[in-house]
């Protein structure tokens, strides 16, 4: 069993229950499913034509990469230097091999004539040392050149990707991405070389390997021509290495390319479930308070006895399988093949004992050179197998800048008159032709169904209802994160799909329920609410004051320069036990805690309410603080969800002061004093608007709104 093979080259899906293509084996508690591979499918180049077509399609991107890299300042000179030194490095081994052959020739002359050409010997020894020094020097210089190239290339393509992602407005999912998925969608770790450099370096590697192999073959052929049975010795050594390679790549046994392993053993699952419980401190209080310690021990021991000797991690079964497969007919034949060169040398030494020193040196030279040559050739073959996938990554890197957004841009500038902003915009979900309906991508049920309402400039609207009723979706449609499937949304009489996205979003300020704070300073997190005034410190402070955040910000050690989530971690090791702070920050052992399965320490000591005040301050930075604001529509999605009653009261008072100057739309599942002053209340349930009107009108109707209002009011009686 060998499980570290690349993905299968076959098309379609992997079905563990397909007995024609998949072999099932039981190892302890593990069920292992391996793809059955034929010899032909495993041979490198089995899909040569398909890969060749992919390479041909991607070649324009290689040429574009070369042109882009040459356009980076200083990269053209550095790349030429790097390429020349790589080719020089490729020639050095052949040169060293040639001088080694010269040494053998001197040894043969010394045996035959009992004389040594000392000048020639000194020249050869000096040249051998020079080759070693040259190889080391070239490697060192090339590493420095490569470092300079990497820095410039990474900077260029980081900017390329940053611009592409900043322009993209497409959303992949309705839900917020998890930490793992967001990490996957981000660019590769900065410790990895950029894809363009990896591709170019791979091409240079092909040229270097080809030159190194050809020069070594040329020099080795000359050396072998003067050695008795040299070609036979080289053939024996190469056959042994070739057999090793065939065995390691699974060609001799048709090794599986795709595999899967799972366990359904309930006792084994229970063992690891209890292990996670005991290793995770989050469960500790329930274990202690529930007096579960003895029960947990009993459950663990019972499950452990039930599993018995089969209780082993999958990795252990992998190792066991590899050890078991070491003794086979193939392994015996391979080991015997390794000994053939030594056996051949021994027979020749018995036949020609006088030439034993030369034969021993020849054996060493031929074996070492043949091994190096064979290794380089197999590495070249292995690299060519991944070249198509490397070019595919390069193609995606360039095409990311041309991925069309799911939301198409409009052509109409907005607003037509800047004076419209001062009194707010009229907002209408069209109901004269067709009401607005919408389903999230991939969803079967409607998130909104037959929605229609109208807001006049400067009016205040509150959308209320249970969670999941569609309140937040209305806000997302207004800013065109999505487009409705049916109906129209009008802003001052314009279909928002005809407006330029930049103008539309400039005229709207929105605070989402699932807001995020960027890994920037608090000052920058507030300032991005209005990029045009990001350098205006007074505006930032005023926005923080209006959002109720200035007080606690000033109390932080770094004030407005505090990072909620520092994007670059401090690095340290071997700290004395008493070290609790470093560089003015608390020593954080997050990496160590994660390795131990523990939750890392928090990056910010701010409460949920304080974080929401920062988000409100960002909204005010754009819509309230500027002397000539460009925002005429304010959208708030649960703006007080994490605020205490006092902060909520202050926030709503500030927002009510904007009535007549801004059109405002709130979504909330809590009924408060804001609904009393609303010009329009939309009560939603199960994706539709059930009731609409003012607070007094809806109470008189004695419907769903009145029922929930009375329920919440009773809590304060």
C-alpha positions as CSV (number, residue, x, y, z in Angstrom):
1,X,0.0,0.0,0.0
2,X,1.4,3.4,-1.0
3,X,-0.9,6.4,-0.6
4,X,1.1,9.4,-1.6
5,X,0.3,9.3,-5.3
6,X,-1.1,12.4,-7.2
7,X,-4.6,12.6,-8.2
8,X,-6.1,10.3,-10.8
9,X,-5.8,11.2,-14.5
10,X,-9.1,9.6,-15.2
11,X,-12.2,11.6,-15.9
12,X,-15.5,11.3,-14.0
13,X,-16.0,10.7,-10.3
14,X,-14.5,8.3,-7.7
15,X,-17.2,5.9,-6.6
16,X,-16.1,3.7,-3.7
17,X,-18.8,1.2,-4.5
18,X,-17.8,0.7,-8.2
19,X,-16.3,-2.8,-7.9
20,X,-15.1,-2.7,-11.5
21,X,-12.8,0.3,-10.9
22,X,-12.3,0.3,-7.1
23,X,-10.7,-2.4,-4.9
24,X,-11.9,-2.5,-1.2
25,X,-9.6,-3.6,1.6
26,X,-10.2,-3.7,5.3
27,X,-7.3,-2.6,7.6
28,X,-8.4,-2.7,11.2
29,X,-11.3,-0.3,11.6
30,X,-10.5,1.3,8.3
31,X,-12.2,0.6,5.0
32,X,-9.7,1.5,2.2
33,X,-10.9,2.0,-1.4
34,X,-8.2,2.1,-4.1
35,X,-8.6,2.8,-7.8
36,X,-7.6,-0.1,-10.0
37,X,-4.8,1.1,-12.3
38,X,-3.6,-0.7,-15.4
39,X,0.0,-0.5,-16.5
40,X,-0.8,1.5,-19.5
41,X,-2.7,4.2,-17.6
42,X,0.3,4.6,-15.2
43,X,2.9,5.1,-17.9
44,X,4.1,8.7,-18.1
45,X,2.7,10.3,-21.2
46,X,-0.4,8.1,-21.3
47,X,-2.4,11.2,-21.8
48,X,0.3,12.9,-23.7
49,X,-1.9,14.4,-26.4
50,X,-4.3,15.9,-23.9
51,X,-1.5,17.4,-21.9
52,X,0.2,18.6,-25.1
53,X,-3.0,20.4,-26.1
54,X,-3.2,22.1,-22.7
55,X,0.4,23.2,-22.9
56,X,-0.1,24.7,-26.4
57,X,-3.2,26.6,-25.2
58,X,-1.3,28.1,-22.3
59,X,1.9,29.0,-24.1
60,X,0.6,32.6,-24.8
61,X,0.5,33.1,-21.1
62,X,4.1,32.0,-20.8
63,X,5.1,34.6,-23.4
64,X,3.1,37.2,-21.5
65,X,4.8,36.2,-18.3
66,X,8.2,36.7,-19.8
67,X,7.2,40.1,-21.2
68,X,5.7,41.2,-17.8
69,X,8.8,40.1,-15.9
70,X,11.0,41.9,-18.4
71,X,8.9,45.0,-17.8
72,X,9.6,45.0,-14.1
73,X,12.5,47.4,-13.3
74,X,15.9,45.6,-13.1
75,X,14.3,42.1,-13.6
76,X,15.4,41.8,-17.2
77,X,19.1,42.0,-16.2
78,X,18.7,39.8,-13.2
79,X,16.8,37.2,-15.2
80,X,19.5,37.0,-17.9
81,X,22.2,36.7,-15.1
82,X,20.2,34.0,-13.4
83,X,19.7,32.1,-16.7
84,X,23.4,32.3,-17.7
85,X,24.5,31.1,-14.2
86,X,22.0,28.2,-14.3
87,X,23.5,27.1,-17.7
88,X,27.0,27.4,-16.3
89,X,26.0,25.3,-13.3
90,X,24.7,22.7,-15.7
91,X,28.1,22.4,-17.4
92,X,30.2,22.2,-14.2
93,X,29.3,18.6,-13.4
94,X,30.3,17.4,-16.8
95,X,33.6,19.4,-16.6
96,X,34.3,17.8,-13.2
97,X,33.5,14.4,-14.7
98,X,35.9,15.0,-17.6
99,X,38.7,15.8,-15.2
100,X,37.9,12.6,-13.2
101,X,38.3,10.7,-16.4
102,X,41.7,12.4,-16.9
103,X,42.7,11.1,-13.4
104,X,41.8,7.6,-14.4
105,X,43.9,8.0,-17.5
106,X,46.9,9.1,-15.4
107,X,46.4,6.1,-13.1
108,X,46.4,3.7,-16.1
109,X,49.6,5.3,-17.5
110,X,51.2,5.0,-14.0
111,X,50.4,1.3,-13.9
112,X,51.6,0.7,-17.4
113,X,54.8,2.8,-17.4
114,X,55.5,3.4,-13.7
115,X,55.7,7.1,-14.4
116,X,53.4,10.0,-13.4
117,X,53.1,13.4,-15.2
118,X,53.2,15.6,-12.1
119,X,52.4,18.8,-13.9
120,X,49.3,17.3,-15.5
121,X,48.3,15.7,-12.2
122,X,48.6,19.1,-10.5
123,X,46.6,20.8,-13.2
124,X,43.8,18.2,-13.0
125,X,43.7,18.4,-9.2
126,X,43.5,22.2,-9.3
127,X,40.8,22.1,-11.9
128,X,38.8,19.6,-9.8
129,X,39.0,21.9,-6.8
130,X,38.1,24.9,-9.0
131,X,35.0,23.0,-10.2
132,X,33.9,22.4,-6.7
133,X,34.4,26.1,-5.7
134,X,32.7,27.3,-8.9
135,X,29.7,25.2,-8.2
136,X,29.4,26.5,-4.7
137,X,30.0,30.1,-5.8
138,X,27.4,29.9,-8.6
139,X,24.8,28.4,-6.2
140,X,25.4,31.2,-3.7
141,X,25.3,34.0,-6.3
142,X,22.2,32.5,-8.0
143,X,20.4,32.3,-4.6
144,X,21.0,36.0,-4.2
145,X,19.9,36.8,-7.7
146,X,16.8,34.6,-7.2
147,X,16.0,36.4,-4.0
148,X,16.0,39.8,-5.8
149,X,13.9,38.4,-8.6
150,X,11.4,36.9,-6.2
151,X,11.0,40.1,-4.3
152,X,10.3,42.1,-7.5
153,X,8.1,39.5,-9.2
154,X,6.0,38.9,-6.0
155,X,5.4,42.6,-5.6
156,X,4.3,42.9,-9.2
157,X,1.9,40.0,-9.2
158,X,0.6,40.7,-5.7
159,X,-0.5,44.1,-7.0
160,X,-2.0,42.3,-10.1
161,X,-4.1,40.0,-7.9
162,X,-5.0,42.8,-5.5
163,X,-6.4,45.0,-8.3
164,X,-8.3,42.0,-9.7
165,X,-9.9,41.1,-6.4
166,X,-10.7,44.7,-5.5
167,X,-12.6,45.1,-8.8
168,X,-14.6,41.9,-8.3
169,X,-18.1,42.4,-6.9
170,X,-19.3,38.8,-7.4
171,X,-20.4,36.8,-4.4
172,X,-20.0,33.1,-4.2
173,X,-22.3,32.3,-1.4
174,X,-25.1,33.7,0.7
175,X,-23.3,32.6,3.9
176,X,-20.2,34.2,5.3
177,X,-17.2,32.0,4.4
178,X,-15.7,30.0,7.2
179,X,-12.1,30.6,8.3
180,X,-10.9,27.5,6.4
181,X,-12.7,28.4,3.2
182,X,-11.6,32.0,3.2
183,X,-8.0,30.8,3.7
184,X,-8.4,28.6,0.7
185,X,-9.7,31.3,-1.4
186,X,-6.9,33.7,-0.6
187,X,-3.6,33.8,-2.4
188,X,-1.0,31.3,-1.7
189,X,1.2,31.8,1.4
190,X,3.9,34.4,0.8
191,X,6.5,31.8,1.7
192,X,5.7,30.1,-1.6
193,X,7.2,31.4,-4.8
194,X,4.8,33.2,-7.1
195,X,3.2,31.0,-9.8
196,X,4.9,33.0,-12.7
197,X,8.3,32.5,-11.2
198,X,7.7,28.8,-10.5
199,X,6.6,28.4,-14.2
200,X,9.6,30.3,-15.6
201,X,12.0,28.5,-13.2
202,X,10.5,25.2,-14.3
203,X,11.2,26.1,-18.0
204,X,14.8,27.2,-17.1
205,X,15.1,23.9,-15.2
206,X,14.1,21.9,-18.3
207,X,16.8,23.7,-20.3
208,X,19.4,23.2,-17.5
209,X,18.5,19.6,-17.1
210,X,18.8,19.0,-20.9
211,X,22.2,20.7,-21.1
212,X,23.4,18.9,-18.0
213,X,22.3,15.5,-19.4
214,X,23.7,16.1,-22.8
215,X,27.1,17.3,-21.6
216,X,27.3,14.4,-19.1
217,X,26.5,11.9,-21.8
218,X,29.1,13.3,-24.0
219,X,31.9,13.3,-21.4
220,X,30.8,9.9,-20.0
221,X,30.9,8.4,-23.5
222,X,34.5,9.6,-23.9
223,X,35.5,8.3,-20.5
224,X,33.8,4.9,-21.1
225,X,35.5,4.5,-24.5
226,X,38.9,4.1,-22.8
227,X,37.7,1.8,-20.0
228,X,37.4,-2.0,-20.4
229,X,33.7,-3.0,-20.3
230,X,32.8,0.5,-19.2
231,X,29.5,0.5,-21.2
232,X,28.4,-2.8,-19.7
233,X,29.1,-1.4,-16.2
234,X,27.1,1.7,-17.0
235,X,24.2,-0.3,-18.4
236,X,24.0,-2.5,-15.3
237,X,23.9,0.6,-13.0
238,X,21.3,2.3,-15.1
239,X,19.1,-0.8,-15.3
240,X,19.1,-1.0,-11.5
241,X,18.1,2.6,-11.1
242,X,15.5,2.4,-13.8
243,X,14.0,-0.6,-12.0
244,X,13.9,1.3,-8.8
245,X,12.1,4.2,-10.5
246,X,9.5,1.9,-12.1
247,X,8.9,0.3,-8.7
248,X,8.6,3.6,-6.9
249,X,6.2,5.1,-9.4
250,X,4.0,2.0,-9.2
251,X,4.3,1.0,-12.8
252,X,5.3,-2.6,-12.1
253,X,2.3,-3.2,-9.9
254,X,-0.3,-0.7,-11.3
255,X,-0.4,1.4,-8.1
256,X,-3.6,3.1,-7.4
257,X,-3.7,6.8,-8.2
258,X,-6.9,7.6,-6.3
259,X,-7.8,6.3,-2.9
260,X,-10.2,6.9,0.0
261,X,-10.4,5.6,3.5
262,X,-13.2,5.8,6.1
263,X,-14.2,4.2,9.3
264,X,-17.8,3.5,10.5
265,X,-16.8,1.6,13.7
266,X,-18.9,3.2,16.4
267,X,-16.5,2.3,19.2
268,X,-13.6,3.8,17.4
269,X,-15.6,7.0,16.7
270,X,-16.6,7.2,20.4
271,X,-13.0,6.8,21.5
272,X,-11.9,9.8,19.4
273,X,-15.0,11.8,20.3
274,X,-14.2,11.4,24.1
275,X,-10.5,12.2,23.4
276,X,-11.5,15.5,21.7
277,X,-13.8,16.3,24.6
278,X,-11.0,15.8,27.2
279,X,-8.4,17.7,25.1
280,X,-10.7,20.7,24.5
281,X,-11.0,23.1,27.5
282,X,-14.3,24.4,26.2
283,X,-16.0,21.3,27.4
284,X,-14.4,21.3,30.9
285,X,-17.1,23.2,32.7
286,X,-19.8,20.8,31.6
287,X,-17.7,17.8,32.5
288,X,-17.2,19.2,36.0
289,X,-20.7,20.6,36.6
290,X,-22.3,17.5,35.2
291,X,-20.1,15.1,37.2
292,X,-19.3,13.3,34.0
293,X,-15.7,12.3,34.8
294,X,-16.4,8.7,35.9
295,X,-18.9,8.2,33.1
296,X,-16.4,9.4,30.5
297,X,-13.7,7.1,31.7
298,X,-16.1,4.2,31.7
299,X,-17.3,5.0,28.1
300,X,-13.7,5.4,26.9
301,X,-12.5,2.1,28.4
302,X,-15.6,0.2,27.1
303,X,-15.1,1.5,23.6
304,X,-11.4,0.8,23.7
305,X,-11.9,-2.8,24.8
306,X,-14.5,-3.2,22.0
307,X,-12.1,-2.0,19.3
308,X,-9.2,-4.1,20.6
309,X,-6.1,-4.4,18.5
310,X,-7.7,-2.7,15.6
311,X,-7.5,0.6,17.4
312,X,-4.8,2.3,15.2
313,X,-4.7,5.6,13.3
314,X,-4.8,5.3,9.6
315,X,-1.2,6.5,9.3
316,X,-0.1,3.5,11.3
317,X,-1.9,1.1,9.0
318,X,-0.2,2.9,6.1
319,X,3.2,2.3,7.6
320,X,2.3,-1.3,8.4
321,X,1.3,-1.9,4.7
322,X,4.5,-0.4,3.4
323,X,6.6,-2.6,5.7
324,X,4.6,-5.7,4.8
325,X,5.2,-5.0,1.1
326,X,9.0,-4.7,1.5
327,X,9.4,-8.4,1.2
328,X,8.2,-9.5,-2.2
329,X,9.5,-11.1,-5.4
330,X,10.0,-7.6,-6.9
331,X,11.9,-6.3,-3.8
332,X,14.2,-9.4,-3.9
333,X,14.9,-8.9,-7.6
334,X,15.5,-5.2,-7.1
335,X,18.0,-5.8,-4.3
336,X,19.8,-8.4,-6.4
337,X,20.0,-6.1,-9.3
338,X,21.8,-3.5,-7.1
339,X,24.6,-5.9,-6.5
340,X,25.3,-6.7,-10.2
341,X,27.9,-3.9,-10.7
342,X,29.9,-5.0,-7.7
343,X,29.7,-8.7,-8.8
344,X,30.9,-7.7,-12.3
345,X,33.7,-5.6,-10.8
346,X,34.9,-8.5,-8.6
347,X,35.0,-10.9,-11.6
348,X,37.0,-8.4,-13.6
349,X,39.4,-7.8,-10.7
350,X,40.0,-11.6,-10.5
351,X,40.7,-11.7,-14.2
352,X,42.9,-8.6,-14.3
353,X,44.3,-8.1,-10.8
354,X,47.0,-5.6,-11.9
355,X,44.3,-3.2,-13.0
356,X,42.3,-3.4,-9.7
357,X,43.0,0.2,-8.6
358,X,41.9,1.6,-11.9
359,X,38.9,-0.7,-12.1
360,X,37.9,0.4,-8.6
361,X,38.1,4.1,-9.5
362,X,36.2,3.4,-12.8
363,X,33.5,1.6,-10.9
364,X,33.0,4.5,-8.6
365,X,33.1,7.1,-11.4
366,X,30.7,5.1,-13.6
367,X,28.2,4.3,-10.8
368,X,28.2,7.9,-9.5
369,X,27.8,9.5,-12.9
370,X,25.2,7.0,-14.1
371,X,23.2,7.5,-10.9
372,X,23.3,11.3,-11.2
373,X,22.3,11.1,-14.9
374,X,19.5,8.7,-14.2
375,X,18.2,10.7,-11.3
376,X,18.2,13.9,-13.4
377,X,16.4,12.2,-16.3
378,X,13.7,10.8,-14.0
379,X,13.3,14.2,-12.3
380,X,12.9,15.8,-15.7
381,X,10.2,13.2,-16.6
382,X,8.5,13.9,-13.3
383,X,8.6,17.7,-13.9
384,X,7.1,17.4,-17.4
385,X,4.1,15.5,-15.9
386,X,3.3,18.5,-13.8
387,X,4.1,21.1,-16.4
388,X,0.6,21.2,-17.8
389,X,-0.9,21.8,-14.4
390,X,1.7,24.5,-13.7
391,X,0.7,26.3,-16.9
392,X,-3.0,25.9,-15.9
393,X,-2.3,27.8,-12.7
394,X,-0.5,30.5,-14.7
395,X,-3.5,30.8,-17.0
396,X,-5.9,31.2,-14.0
397,X,-3.6,33.9,-12.6
398,X,-4.0,36.0,-15.7
399,X,-7.6,35.3,-16.3
400,X,-8.7,36.3,-12.8
401,X,-8.4,39.9,-13.9
402,X,-11.0,39.2,-16.7
403,X,-13.6,37.2,-14.7
404,X,-16.9,39.0,-15.3
405,X,-18.8,40.1,-12.3
406,X,-22.2,38.4,-11.8
407,X,-23.7,41.8,-11.4
408,X,-23.4,43.7,-14.6
409,X,-22.5,47.4,-14.5
410,X,-24.9,50.1,-15.7
411,X,-24.3,53.1,-17.9
412,X,-26.3,55.9,-16.4
413,X,-24.6,58.4,-14.1
414,X,-26.3,59.0,-10.7
415,X,-27.5,61.3,-9.2
416,X,-28.4,63.7,-12.0
417,X,-28.4,66.6,-9.6
418,X,-26.3,66.8,-6.5
419,X,-29.1,68.7,-4.8
420,X,-31.1,65.5,-4.7
421,X,-28.7,64.1,-2.1
422,X,-29.6,66.7,0.5
423,X,-33.2,65.6,0.8
424,X,-32.6,61.8,0.2
425,X,-33.7,59.5,-2.6
426,X,-37.0,58.0,-3.4
427,X,-36.9,54.2,-3.2
428,X,-39.4,51.9,-4.8
429,X,-39.8,48.2,-5.2
430,X,-41.9,48.2,-8.4
431,X,-45.4,46.9,-8.0
432,X,-47.2,48.4,-11.1
433,X,-45.8,45.8,-13.5
434,X,-44.3,42.9,-11.5
435,X,-43.4,42.6,-7.8
436,X,-39.8,41.9,-6.8
437,X,-38.9,38.3,-6.2
438,X,-35.5,36.7,-5.5
439,X,-33.8,33.4,-4.8
440,X,-30.2,33.0,-3.7
441,X,-28.0,31.2,-6.2
442,X,-28.4,27.5,-5.8
443,X,-31.4,27.8,-3.5
444,X,-34.8,26.3,-4.2
445,X,-37.0,28.5,-2.1
446,X,-37.6,32.2,-2.6
447,X,-35.8,34.6,-0.2
448,X,-38.2,37.3,-1.3
449,X,-41.6,36.9,-2.9
450,X,-43.8,39.5,-4.4
451,X,-42.2,42.4,-2.6
452,X,-43.5,45.9,-3.3
453,X,-43.3,49.2,-1.4
454,X,-42.4,52.9,-1.9
455,X,-40.4,55.4,0.1
456,X,-40.5,59.1,-0.5
457,X,-37.3,61.2,-0.2
458,X,-36.3,61.7,3.4
459,X,-38.7,59.1,4.9
460,X,-37.8,56.5,7.5
461,X,-38.8,52.9,6.9
462,X,-38.4,50.0,9.4
463,X,-38.6,46.4,8.3
464,X,-39.5,44.1,11.1
465,X,-40.0,40.3,11.3
466,X,-38.5,37.1,12.5
467,X,-35.0,36.0,11.6
468,X,-34.9,34.5,8.1
469,X,-37.9,36.4,6.9
470,X,-36.0,38.3,4.2
471,X,-35.2,41.6,5.9
472,X,-31.5,41.6,5.1
473,X,-32.1,40.4,1.6
474,X,-33.9,43.6,0.7
475,X,-30.9,45.7,1.7
476,X,-28.5,43.4,-0.3
477,X,-30.7,43.9,-3.4
478,X,-30.7,47.7,-3.1
479,X,-26.9,47.8,-3.2
480,X,-26.8,45.2,-6.0
481,X,-24.9,42.5,-4.3
482,X,-27.5,40.5,-6.2
483,X,-30.1,41.3,-8.8
484,X,-33.8,40.2,-8.4
485,X,-35.2,37.5,-10.6
486,X,-38.4,39.4,-11.1
487,X,-39.5,43.0,-10.8
488,X,-37.6,46.3,-10.6
489,X,-36.0,48.4,-7.9
490,X,-36.1,52.1,-8.6
491,X,-34.0,54.8,-7.0
492,X,-35.4,58.3,-7.8
493,X,-37.2,56.8,-10.7
494,X,-34.2,55.0,-12.2
495,X,-33.9,51.2,-12.5
496,X,-30.8,50.5,-10.3
497,X,-29.6,48.0,-12.9
498,X,-29.1,50.9,-15.4
499,X,-27.0,53.0,-13.0
500,X,-23.3,52.8,-12.8
501,X,-22.4,50.6,-9.9
502,X,-19.8,53.1,-8.6
503,X,-22.3,55.9,-8.5
504,X,-25.0,53.7,-7.0
505,X,-22.9,52.5,-4.1
506,X,-21.4,56.0,-3.6
507,X,-24.9,57.3,-3.0
508,X,-25.8,54.6,-0.5
509,X,-24.3,53.9,3.0
510,X,-25.0,50.5,4.4
511,X,-24.3,48.7,7.7
512,X,-24.8,45.0,7.4
513,X,-25.7,42.7,10.3
514,X,-22.7,40.5,9.5
515,X,-20.3,43.5,9.2
516,X,-16.6,42.9,9.3
517,X,-13.7,44.9,10.6
518,X,-10.6,44.9,8.5
519,X,-7.2,43.9,9.8
520,X,-6.2,47.6,9.8
521,X,-5.9,50.2,12.5
522,X,-9.1,51.5,14.2
523,X,-8.5,54.8,12.4
524,X,-8.4,53.1,9.0
525,X,-11.4,51.0,9.8
526,X,-13.4,54.2,10.4
527,X,-11.8,56.2,7.6
528,X,-12.7,53.7,4.8
529,X,-16.3,54.7,5.3
530,X,-15.3,57.7,3.2
531,X,-12.1,57.1,1.2
532,X,-12.1,60.7,-0.1
533,X,-11.6,61.9,3.5
534,X,-9.5,59.1,4.8
535,X,-6.6,61.5,5.7
536,X,-8.9,63.9,7.5
537,X,-8.2,63.1,11.2
538,X,-10.9,65.4,12.4
539,X,-13.6,63.7,10.3
540,X,-12.5,60.3,11.7
541,X,-12.8,61.5,15.3
542,X,-16.1,63.1,14.7
543,X,-17.5,59.9,13.1
544,X,-16.2,57.9,16.2
545,X,-17.9,60.5,18.5
546,X,-21.2,60.2,16.7
547,X,-21.0,56.4,16.7
548,X,-20.4,56.4,20.4
549,X,-16.9,54.9,20.0
550,X,-14.5,57.8,20.8
551,X,-14.6,57.2,24.5
552,X,-13.3,53.6,24.6
553,X,-11.0,54.2,21.7
554,X,-9.1,56.9,23.6
555,X,-8.6,54.5,26.5
556,X,-6.8,51.9,24.4
557,X,-3.0,52.0,24.7
558,X,-2.5,53.0,21.0
559,X,-5.8,54.9,20.7
560,X,-6.9,55.3,17.1
561,X,-3.7,53.5,16.0
562,X,-4.8,50.3,17.7
563,X,-5.0,47.2,15.5
564,X,-8.0,45.0,16.3
565,X,-6.4,42.1,14.5
566,X,-2.7,42.8,13.8
567,X,-2.0,41.5,10.2
568,X,1.7,40.8,10.9
569,X,2.5,38.7,13.9
570,X,5.5,39.3,16.2
571,X,8.0,36.5,16.0
572,X,9.9,35.2,19.0
573,X,11.2,32.1,20.6
574,X,12.8,30.9,23.8
575,X,11.3,33.7,25.9
576,X,12.1,33.6,29.7
577,X,9.1,32.4,31.7
578,X,8.4,35.8,33.2
579,X,8.1,37.6,29.8
580,X,4.5,38.7,29.4
581,X,4.9,41.7,27.0
582,X,7.1,42.4,24.1
583,X,7.2,45.4,21.8
584,X,4.5,46.9,24.0
585,X,2.1,44.0,23.2
586,X,1.1,41.0,25.1
587,X,3.1,37.9,24.3
588,X,0.8,35.6,22.3
589,X,1.4,31.9,22.0
590,X,-1.4,31.3,19.5
591,X,0.6,29.0,17.3
592,X,1.6,26.9,20.2
593,X,-1.9,26.8,21.5
594,X,-3.3,25.8,18.1
595,X,-0.7,23.0,17.9
596,X,-2.0,21.7,21.2
597,X,-5.6,21.8,20.1
598,X,-6.4,24.9,22.2
599,X,-8.2,28.0,21.1
600,X,-5.8,30.9,20.5
601,X,-6.0,34.0,22.6
602,X,-8.3,36.8,21.3
603,X,-6.7,39.4,19.1
604,X,-9.0,42.2,20.5
605,X,-10.4,42.9,24.0
606,X,-13.3,44.9,22.6
607,X,-16.8,43.7,23.3
608,X,-19.4,43.0,20.7
609,X,-21.2,46.3,21.4
610,X,-17.9,48.2,21.0
611,X,-17.2,46.5,17.7
612,X,-20.7,47.5,16.5
613,X,-20.1,51.1,17.5
614,X,-17.0,51.1,15.3
615,X,-19.1,49.8,12.4
616,X,-21.7,52.6,13.0
617,X,-18.9,55.1,13.1
618,X,-17.7,53.9,9.7
619,X,-21.2,54.5,8.4
620,X,-21.4,58.0,9.9
621,X,-18.0,58.8,8.4
622,X,-19.6,58.5,5.0
623,X,-23.1,59.8,5.5
624,X,-23.1,62.3,8.3
625,X,-19.6,63.8,8.9
626,X,-18.8,65.2,5.4
627,X,-19.8,68.8,4.8
628,X,-21.0,67.9,1.3
629,X,-22.2,64.3,1.7
630,X,-22.8,62.3,-1.4
631,X,-25.0,59.8,0.4
632,X,-28.8,60.1,0.2
633,X,-29.9,56.6,1.3
634,X,-28.9,54.9,4.6
635,X,-29.4,51.2,5.1
636,X,-29.1,49.6,8.5
637,X,-29.3,45.9,9.1
638,X,-29.8,45.2,12.8
639,X,-27.7,48.3,13.8
640,X,-28.3,47.8,17.6
641,X,-28.1,44.0,17.9
642,X,-25.1,44.2,20.2
643,X,-25.7,47.6,21.8
644,X,-26.8,48.1,25.3
645,X,-30.1,50.1,25.9
646,X,-28.4,53.4,26.5
647,X,-26.2,53.1,23.4
648,X,-29.2,52.0,21.3
649,X,-31.2,55.0,22.5
650,X,-28.4,57.4,21.7
651,X,-27.9,55.9,18.2
652,X,-31.6,56.1,17.3
653,X,-31.8,59.7,18.5
654,X,-29.0,60.6,16.2
655,X,-30.5,58.8,13.3
656,X,-34.0,60.4,13.8
657,X,-32.3,63.8,13.5
658,X,-31.5,62.9,9.9
659,X,-35.2,62.6,8.9
660,X,-35.9,64.8,6.0
661,X,-32.2,64.9,5.0
662,X,-31.7,61.2,4.3
663,X,-33.9,58.4,3.3
664,X,-33.4,55.6,5.8
665,X,-34.2,51.9,5.8
666,X,-33.8,49.8,8.9
667,X,-34.2,46.0,9.4
668,X,-34.7,44.6,12.8
669,X,-36.3,41.8,14.7
670,X,-36.7,44.0,17.8
671,X,-39.5,46.6,18.1
672,X,-38.3,49.8,19.8
673,X,-38.9,53.5,19.9
674,X,-37.7,53.7,16.3
675,X,-40.9,52.1,15.0
676,X,-43.0,54.8,16.7
677,X,-41.4,57.5,14.5
678,X,-41.3,55.4,11.2
679,X,-43.0,56.8,8.1
680,X,-43.5,53.2,7.0
681,X,-43.2,49.8,8.7
682,X,-43.0,46.6,6.7
683,X,-43.8,43.5,8.7
684,X,-42.4,40.4,7.0
685,X,-42.9,36.7,7.5
686,X,-41.6,33.8,5.4
687,X,-40.2,36.0,2.6
688,X,-43.3,38.2,2.0
689,X,-44.6,41.5,3.3
690,X,-47.6,40.6,5.4
691,X,-48.5,44.1,6.7
692,X,-47.4,47.6,5.9
693,X,-48.2,51.0,7.4
694,X,-47.4,53.3,10.3
695,X,-47.1,52.2,13.9
696,X,-50.6,53.4,14.8
697,X,-52.1,51.9,11.7
698,X,-50.6,48.5,12.3
699,X,-51.7,48.5,16.0
700,X,-55.2,49.2,14.9
701,X,-55.2,46.3,12.4
702,X,-54.4,44.0,15.4
703,X,-52.4,41.7,13.1
704,X,-49.0,40.0,13.4
705,X,-47.2,43.3,14.1
706,X,-49.5,44.3,16.9
707,X,-49.3,40.8,18.4
708,X,-45.4,40.9,18.6
709,X,-45.4,44.5,19.8
710,X,-47.7,43.6,22.6
711,X,-45.6,40.6,23.5
712,X,-42.4,42.7,23.7
713,X,-44.3,45.5,25.6
714,X,-45.4,43.0,28.3
715,X,-41.8,42.4,29.3
716,X,-41.6,46.0,30.5
717,X,-44.9,46.0,32.4
